Amino acid sequence: MDRKYRAEPYRIKMVEAIKETTRHDREEALKRVGYNVFAIKSDDVYIDLLTDSGTGAMSDAQWGAMMIADEAYAGSRSYYRLKAVVEEITGYHYLLPVHQGRGAEQVLMGSLIHREGMVFISNSHFDTTRAHVELAGARALDCVIEAAFDTQTPHPFKGNFDVAKLERLILEKGPENIAGIIYTITNNSMGGQPVSLENLTAVSKIAKKYGILRIMDGARYAENAFFIQQREAAYCDWTIQDIARAQFDLADVFMMSAKKDGLVNMGGLLVIKDNQSLFEACQVRVVPMEGFPTYGGMSGRAMDALAVGLKEALEVPYLTHRTDQIRYLADRLQASGIPVQTPPGGHAVFIDAKAWLPHIPQTAFPAQSVVIELYLEAGIRAVEIGSFLLGNDPDTHEPLISPTEFVRLTIPRRTYTYRHLDDVADALSAIHARKETLKGLKVVKEPAVLRHFTAQLAYLD
Ligand SMILES: *Cc1c(COP(=O)(O)O)cnc(C)c1O
C-alpha cells in the first residue's frame, strides 16, 4: 500500500481533553498578557504548537520503565541504564545528565571560556545556546548556507554550513579564539532543516585542520539522520542507527535537549567522547549547577524513560510518520498560497511571514502579528522566530533585524492527529483571505536577555 502521509504508527491508550474558547475569551486573554502567547495558560489553548520541547507523549514502554527506576542519589541503576544506551548510540564515553538542554550549555560554555574575545561558530545557534555563549562572555557567529534564506527554492539540506564562510570566519577571528564549532542538527532556527553528512564531514575536517573543538547541538539528531537517509543518496541504504553514529563520529561533544528526540518531558545530556580533562572541568560545574554527576537534575524515573525514548526515536515508522505530519501541514498551507520554508524540515512548519505579509515592516514583527491572529482565530498557539525573538545587540543594545521572519508551527511528538492539523490549516487559510488587515506591533516592555519569553507588546496605531 502506497500512502503519501503515513497514519499514526500507534494506538491511543490514554487521552487528555482539550477545550475550545470563545473569540471574546481569547481577545481578553491576549490583552491580559501583552500580546505575548508565552504568557497564555495552556488551558486557554485548543491546539498548542508553541514548541515540540517536552510536549510529546510517552509510550507504554517508557511509562513501564519508570516503574523500575532507582532513585538513588549517587550511582543509581537508572543512571547506568541510561549510560549504556547513550554509549551504544553515540560511542561516547563520558555522560553527564542535565536538567535540560540549556543546562548542558551552561556547564559546557563556562568550561570552555576563560578569557575575553572568544567566539563560537555554528550553522545557526539556537536562542538559548546563543544566550549561554553570551552569558559566558563570548560571541556567537552563524554561517548557514545562503539557500536557507530563500524559502521558496527547495534545497535538501538547508541546515548546512557555508563551508567557505566558516573558514573565512576562523581566519578572520584567529583559530586560537574559536572556542568551538557547534553543529546544530537539525538546524532549528532555519526551519528544522537537516545538515548532510557530506557537509558535516567537510566542517569536521576544517575543525581538525585548525584544532577546534567540535560540538554537536543534537536535540534532533535522529530526525537529522532520517533526512540523511531520505535525501543523501550515498546513505539511502544505511540504517538510522549507523547514520546517527556517523554523525557522532564527526564531533567531540554532544549536547542534547532530551525533550526533543529523547521523547521525554524533561531532561538533557552532556556527552563527551574521550576528552577526560574537558569531562572533569564540566563535572566540577555540574555539581553546583545541575546536581550530582550521576543525575544532574534528572530523576531516576526520567533517566529510565529517556533510556527507552532515545531508542524509540530512532525507529523508522516513528520518524516516517513524524516527518509525514510536518509535510502534510506544509502541503496544505502551500495549497492555500501561504509561503512556507521549502522543503519542510523535521519538527515544524515555518511560515515565511516576510514574504506573506509584505505590508508589515520587520521592525513591526509580521510573524508575531500572525501568531496573535492565529490564536484569535482558532485558539491555536504558534511562535514567532524572527526579529522579536532575536532581540537587541548585546554590544550596542540596538534592536536587531533578523534575516528571516518565521511563524513556527511546531508539532509535538505523538500528540496530535492529522485532523488537528486540518484545523490549523483551515484557520490559517481563513487568515490568508484577510491578510492585508493584519497590523504590526511594538515592544512596550522587555527584559535584558531572551526577551521573547516575557516581553509585552502593543498594536501600532
Ligand atoms: C531546545 C533546544 C535547546 C535547548 O534545550 P532546552 O531543553 O530547551 O533547554 C538547544 N538547542 C536546540 C537546537 C534546541 O532545539
The ligand as a Gaussian input file, in Angstrom:
#p B3LYP/6-31G(d) Opt

LIG

0 1
 C       15.566000      23.041000      22.635000
 C       16.905000      23.274000      22.147000
 C       17.954000      23.640000      23.007000
 C       17.747000      23.937000      24.473000
 O       17.216000      22.889000      25.148000
 P       16.201000      23.027000      26.382000
 O       15.906000      21.637000      26.742000
 O       15.017000      23.798000      25.881000
 O       16.919000      23.782000      27.451000
 C       19.206000      23.779000      22.461000
 N       19.430000      23.603000      21.156000
 C       18.451000      23.274000      20.292000
 C       18.756000      23.075000      18.858000
 C       17.153000      23.108000      20.754000
 O       16.180000      22.806000      19.901000

